[in-house]
Amino acid sequence: MAGTTRYHDLFGDDLFKKETDMKLFIGRKVVAETGEVGTIDSAFGASGKFKVTFRDGTTAKPGSKLFFKFKRYMYDPQKEMCQDEECLQLDLTRPVEDEDAAAGGLGSAADTSGTVSAGGGREDTADATAVDVAAAAAAAADAAAAAEPAISAPPPASAVPAATAASPPPPAPSTRQGALSKYKSDPKDDGTYDLVIVDGFFGPEEDVKPHVGGCVTAENGDVGVLTGAFGKAGKCKVSFTNGTKLPLGAALTLALAGGVE
């Protein structure tokens, strides 16, 4: 009897338009309907297709879905897309729009997806064939990222049910502290830097890859995204889409994408 096929590489379609800048999504996480978490590894061709890598493989089958979930914080002027542990969880008993509402407490949340057009690369069994995995969700990722979150006034205290008022707040996401140790890019005309090196988030033996896409914040309000490891001493690269003027030694806080201490 043939074993279960697990694919490590899939090629996606219909999530991005052909003119989308794929550099903004490299390293972001997607979740298969079967629960496995993959990483957008690269663009594939020039038509908006992309490659997703599942480090531990996925059992996705034809007709399965892939979900790309992210948050944008209400008071973040740069409107960075951030992914935390909640973004990597799926509740398939509810429609996508319900998940959007449930995840929107810190700002705005979105589920987006496309069509995975083929499986490829490494397989855990020899009797597998290429898969054509369908993925559906609310909107295109670039359209969702451009949308402004609505800020609504809180309801009066009298309108809040007693049971709701007494409910404990959700636990805060796992965070780590680090410091800016080096500028990786040249300064732009306005004196800002797009890419910096941060020390202190990880130890020398830790794997940075599971936390790529994590949200990095500074005391001055600048928001960046962890994009990968730098060397083998636990340092990592952080990208600031709109640049940063943070000085060397500035304190930074990482919200772990994988929710692991």
Helices and strands as residue ranges (DSSP letters): E 7-13, G 22-24, E 29-32, E 37-43, E 50-58, E 66-73, G 85-88, H 96-102, E 107-112, E 115-123, H 141-146, G 157-159, H 162-165, E 175-183, E 193-199, G 209-211, E 215-218, E 223-229, E 236-244, E 251-255
